Amino acid sequence: MRIGMVAPIAWACPPSGYGPWEAATSTLTEALVRQGHDVTLFAAGGSCTAGTLRVTAPHPYEERPLDVKVWETLHLGAAMSEAACGAFDVIHVQCDFPALPYAPLLPVPMIVTLHGFGPPSVRNAVLPIWRAYANDAHYVAISDADRHPDLRYAATIHHGLALSAWPVVAESAPDAPLVFFGRSHPEKGPAAAIDAARAASVPIRLAGIVADADYHAVEVVPRLEDPGAVWVGPLAGTERARFLGAARGLLHLIAFDEPFGLSVVEAMLCGTPVIALRRGSMPELIEEGVTGFLIDRLEDAPAAIARLSGIDRARCAAQARLRFADDTMAVRYEAVYRAARTMKLQQLATDEASRKFC
């Protein structure tokens, strides 16, 4: 199948550090190529793929300044022009809603992965455009928790990862720390993670970008005066895998309804169990007592930390690998592509018959 894959251009594909949407797009692209599909990836400069690469912006706009509106318009224009000429069997958009107005105009189906609506204020603001094109594009949710009742979806498909990038650590060291991996932002809860680790008398290391400088300065930095808490900054690639794999457990004490949570799955693939608040997609990702623990209050975190030694890390990794492999994700998307393609061909045939009748 010929697939046009339209990535976001905030970061490269794959990203060198932060960039969850780009990371998911890149992983799917490479899995589809391995399975024999002809994939063209539209992405920012610095990207790479085993498929065909179309560089539509000189560099990611989060790395160096670009006029986002100008370059996103050029990016989408390049992808949609090729789709309009019949270069693909399907066009798959991973960069939110700006491409939606093209959907009814194309001779091929548009699949759109919704990577999360954001907080309620943002969700309410963007919902009209998602509603307007719900019959023209095929929406894929990344978790059941992130589905909106007003929209129709072709499927829910959890993100998958390349298993070879996340080696299993069957046993953690006796003095292994807890870890936090995510943005330093109030919704991700790094301060809560430090407090929970301190209450359990276990050291913690925290990794990620600083997304809210004021929050980081006021809530996180003072807590780092505790010698048991260390902020290590952004990590990627093998460093990220080693960081997660060597941990006693990952604390994901979120203060919002997480639409997915890549770091949660990454940790579990390494055999590292996860303790998370029961919000958003967490009940879909974490199997109680097998890959981690779900808690209802921050106060419950120290007791859950004490139970981490009872998790069989090999079983944790095996269960995660069964559910979150990149090949599994690709097969599920293939099914969506085929169904969407069949529907589009039927629609085109009906439209042609109607024109002849007129």
FENBELHU-V533672 format. One record per backbone hydrogen bond with DSSP energy under -1.0 kcal/mol. NH is the residue of the N-H (numbers start at 1). CO is the residue of the C=O. E is the energy in kcal/mol with one decimal. If there is no record, write none. Layout:
((NH,CO,E) (NH,CO,E))
This chain:
((3,38,-2.7) (4,90,-2.3) (5,40,-3.3) (6,92,-3.2) (7,42,-2.3) (23,19,-2.7) (24,20,-2.3) (25,21,-2.2) (26,22,-2.8) (27,23,-2.4) (28,24,-2.1) (29,25,-2.4) (30,26,-2.5) (31,27,-1.9) (32,28,-2.5) (33,29,-2.2) (34,30,-2.2) (35,31,-1.4) (36,33,-1.9) (37,32,-2.3) (38,1,-2.0) (40,3,-2.8) (41,52,-3.3) (42,5,-3.1) (43,54,-2.2) (45,57,-2.2) (47,44,-1.3) (48,13,-2.7) (52,39,-2.7) (54,41,-3.1) (56,43,-2.2) (61,9,-1.8) (62,10,-1.8) (63,60,-1.1) (64,60,-1.7) (71,67,-2.5) (72,68,-2.7) (73,69,-1.9) (74,70,-2.2) (75,71,-2.3) (76,72,-2.7) (77,73,-2.5) (78,74,-2.2) (79,75,-1.8) (80,76,-3.0) (81,77,-2.0) (82,78,-1.5) (83,79,-2.1) (84,80,-2.6) (85,81,-1.2) (86,83,-1.6) (87,82,-2.2) (89,2,-3.1) (90,2,-1.5) (91,109,-2.3) (92,4,-3.7) (93,111,-3.4) (94,6,-2.8) (100,97,-2.0) (102,99,-2.0) (103,100,-1.6) (105,102,-1.7) (106,103,-1.0) (111,91,-2.7) (112,138,-2.6) (113,93,-2.1) (114,140,-2.7) (123,119,-2.7) (124,120,-2.7) (125,121,-1.2) (126,122,-2.2) (127,123,-1.6) (130,126,-1.3) (131,127,-2.7) (132,128,-2.2) (133,129,-1.2) (134,131,-1.4) (136,133,-1.3) (137,133,-1.9) (138,110,-2.9) (140,112,-2.5) (141,155,-2.2) (147,144,-1.4) (151,148,-1.9) (154,139,-3.2) (155,139,-1.0) (157,141,-2.8) (161,324,-2.2) (165,162,-1.7) (166,163,-1.8) (169,270,-3.0) (176,173,-2.1) (178,203,-2.8) (179,249,-2.3) (180,205,-1.9) (182,207,-2.4) (184,209,-2.9) (185,183,-1.5) (188,185,-1.4) (189,185,-1.2) (193,189,-1.9) (194,190,-2.1) (195,191,-2.2) (196,192,-2.3) (197,193,-2.3) (198,194,-2.5) (199,195,-2.3) (200,196,-1.5) (201,198,-1.3) (202,197,-2.5) (204,228,-3.4) (205,178,-2.1) (206,230,-3.0) (207,180,-2.3) (212,184,-1.7) (216,212,-2.6) (217,213,-2.4) (218,214,-2.3) (219,215,-3.2) (221,216,-2.9) (224,220,-1.0) (224,221,-1.1) (225,222,-1.3) (226,223,-1.3) (229,226,-2.3) (230,204,-1.8) (232,206,-3.4) (239,236,-1.2) (241,237,-1.9) (242,238,-2.6) (243,239,-2.4) (244,240,-2.3) (245,241,-2.8) (246,242,-1.9) (247,244,-1.1) (248,177,-3.3) (250,273,-2.4) (251,179,-2.8) (252,275,-3.1) (254,252,-1.6) (255,187,-3.0) (258,256,-1.5) (265,261,-1.3) (266,262,-2.7) (267,263,-2.3) (268,264,-2.0) (269,265,-2.5) (270,266,-1.1) (271,268,-1.3) (272,267,-2.3) (274,291,-1.9) (275,250,-2.9) (276,293,-2.1) (277,252,-1.3) (278,295,-2.6) (279,277,-2.3) (281,258,-2.7) (282,279,-2.0) (284,281,-1.4) (285,281,-1.4) (286,282,-2.6) (289,292,-2.8) (290,287,-2.4) (291,287,-2.5) (293,274,-2.4) (295,276,-2.5) (300,297,-1.7) (301,298,-1.8) (304,300,-1.7) (305,301,-2.6) (306,302,-1.9) (308,305,-1.5) (310,307,-1.8) (311,308,-1.9) (316,312,-2.5) (317,313,-2.6) (318,314,-2.3) (319,315,-2.5) (320,316,-2.2) (321,317,-2.6) (322,318,-1.6) (323,319,-1.4) (324,320,-2.9) (326,161,-1.8) (329,325,-1.9) (330,326,-2.4) (331,327,-2.2) (332,328,-1.8) (333,329,-2.1) (334,330,-2.5) (335,331,-1.6) (336,332,-1.4) (337,333,-2.9) (338,334,-2.6) (339,335,-2.2) (340,336,-2.6) (341,337,-2.7) (342,338,-2.4) (343,339,-2.2) (344,340,-2.3) (345,341,-2.4) (346,342,-2.1) (347,343,-2.3) (348,344,-2.8) (349,345,-2.2) (350,346,-2.3) (351,347,-2.6) (352,348,-2.4) (353,349,-2.2) (354,350,-2.2) (355,351,-2.0) (356,352,-2.0) (357,353,-2.1) (358,354,-2.1))
